[in-house]
Amino acid sequence: MRPGAVEAMLPFFSERFANPSGSHRFARDARRAVDEARDQVAEVLGVSPGEVVFTGCGTEADNTAILGVGGLAVCGAAEHPAVLHPTEHRGGIVVGTDTAGHIDLDQLADVLSPDVAIVSVMAVNNEVGTITDLAAVSRLVRSLAPGALLHTDAVQAVCWLDLRQIAPLVDLMSFSAHKFGGPKGVGVLTIRDGVKLAPLISGGGQERERRSGTHNVAGIAALTSALVETDHQRISENARLAGLRDRLIDGLSGAIEGVVETVQRDRKTAGSAHVCLDGIESESLLFLLDQADVCASAASACASGAMEPSHVLAAMGVEHSLAMGALRMTLGHTTTVDDIERAIDVVASSVQHLRRVAVARP
Amino acid sequence: MSGGVDSSVAGALLLRAGHQVVGVTMKLWGGDSDTGCCSVSDVDDARRVAQQLDIDHLVFNFGDDFNAHVVEPYVRDHALGVTPNPCIECNRHVKFDRLLVRADQLGFDAVATGHHARIGRAANGSFSLERGADNAKDQSYVVHMLDQAALGRTLFPVGDIDKTEVRRLASEMGLRTASKPDSQDVCFITSTGGRQTFLGDRISFRQGRVVDTSGSALGKVEAVEMITIGQRRGIGLPGGGPKRYVVDVDVPNGTVVVGDDDDLFRTTMVVERATWIEAPVDGAVLVQCSAHGVPQPATIANDIAGKVAGGSVRVTWNEPQRRIAPGQSVVFYDLADKCVLGGGTATR
């Protein structure tokens, strides 16, 4: 977490520990913290404060959007499971992607009709970092399914994109604090004024009947701090991390053979360094990296903790054997040039080791 | 670490012996399961035991290998009227092949499991595979396919102690799996659906004619693929009368032959895909045909495809024995009933 975000939480665990829905002076103090947070969040996200709904996580925000609208949903095959599963569960339509994991606009146009109630297209892909052309998606949806709502899972976008430019294109946006230096367990769904959604969680109606449950005041304060800081640093961090990312991938490609860059750099975020390593099994590589204190991921883990083959790479048409060698490295605000040099050394030597023992085996 | 008590204690004993240990659970089956080692609650148990032992715990996804080497052959064999032993194929292709290779790549010296069997070493350096100390829990039958290379890199830490002692150690160490019941069943077959549902979803059952040994029709069965040699119930015959057993199943022709107990007895059988702990063996041995079957004396001869691993072996029983269903593993032990010599698969 960003230190500022940790700092922002702490008072709400002690002297400011009140329920903002109460009526006494302590409650009013907590209420003020939530109100001020909502104003600041709205400013960064490019919406009005009344359009900000605090949730328990990004998944809840996505589910509220898809399930709360009701009716036919459409999404892309490379969406996060938080969008994909509710869409499939409701009998929605899943549209294919191009080889970069970007939703296929021709296929999308084919399925858009007045019957469609909601279209959900992620702003940035969580595995491979591909940035969606939301302006193009928005034009298609507005012309071919003018009654449909457009939702974007923007959980991965906050560090990289100016959300004020995305907000006018869509009706609903989802966020999660832990993706930009905030805590786990708090998220945001923005809902354009006038859009009616059935709440996923009913009860006290705390978020103006769009979401119930006592406010996570500490989480909301920390989310806001992290969001504002991320927004301030966004332009400089994009430039700094793009340089480090390029060094990482170029360094790896120079040190070992068979480094396949999954998505070309001008189509993805500066922090994404997703590659597939020819002839390597991710599970083996991740173990060796972990032993050398380099922590990375491959695709996503199921409930048992096992790595599952990536549905994103499958949607992109990446061959199964190559997809088994996926390495998902991500850079962020704490990444330094020393980290990058060490990662290059350790990944390259681990890959060389695995290839050597594979060759040695009869 | 399956999440059971044996592998939990195996990990603890390795630590006591001074090894550097990493716990691994293999994710093998993605479909429905209620008993096997792939359910999330079993992985939770394995992880919690590893945390108690303060060792790292990893989950390896070998689902593709499991499907290709265990599940698909299981379905294919049944469609041909063969009754396979999927746990043995999993040991052969996944635990003691895929996982051993992975362990090698990652720099580990050995793979240890919770099997009740023992590995010995002779003065000349060769390895032997012996029954576990707990005769009732002995699992040497299901690991009979290990060769010298695999035995040299395998450890069975609980093979020297009996099950009561395993559970006593587990509860002494406060391991959460101490009183967890043993798993018995095939991990990808659910208790509710059973083998019938699993196979029915994957192959189209064919009706079979039930005939006696002279060929006279007696009745019919709905799924000839579900019938196994030696079976008495569920063959569509009225109760009462003499006991009748399935003595042959011909899936391609859709025929089930029933006869009396005597019709089941054979003096010889042929075992194929033979593997050997050391070199191929001829002569007097004890032969075991199921996980906890009683070993019977016989003479074996590598007279069919020469003395080669993977060849065929003729078994001549000292006394006639009930016919073994094709596909079952047949394991050879020395006359002292201590060491595994080799094994293979029963043929028609």
Boltz contact constraints between the chains, C-beta under 6 A:
constraints:
  - contact:
      token1: [A, 283]
      token2: [B, 60]
      max_distance: 6.0
  - contact:
      token1: [A, 284]
      token2: [B, 105]
      max_distance: 6.0
  - contact:
      token1: [A, 287]
      token2: [B, 106]
      max_distance: 6.0
  - contact:
      token1: [A, 303]
      token2: [B, 40]
      max_distance: 6.0
  - contact:
      token1: [A, 304]
      token2: [B, 27]
      max_distance: 6.0
  - contact:
      token1: [A, 304]
      token2: [B, 40]
      max_distance: 6.0
  - contact:
      token1: [A, 304]
      token2: [B, 43]
      max_distance: 6.0
  - contact:
      token1: [A, 304]
      token2: [B, 59]
      max_distance: 6.0
  - contact:
      token1: [A, 305]
      token2: [B, 59]
      max_distance: 6.0
  - contact:
      token1: [A, 306]
      token2: [B, 27]
      max_distance: 6.0
  - contact:
      token1: [A, 306]
      token2: [B, 59]
      max_distance: 6.0
  - contact:
      token1: [A, 306]
      token2: [B, 61]
      max_distance: 6.0
  - contact:
      token1: [A, 307]
      token2: [B, 61]
      max_distance: 6.0
  - contact:
      token1: [A, 354]
      token2: [B, 105]
      max_distance: 6.0
  - contact:
      token1: [A, 357]
      token2: [B, 105]
      max_distance: 6.0
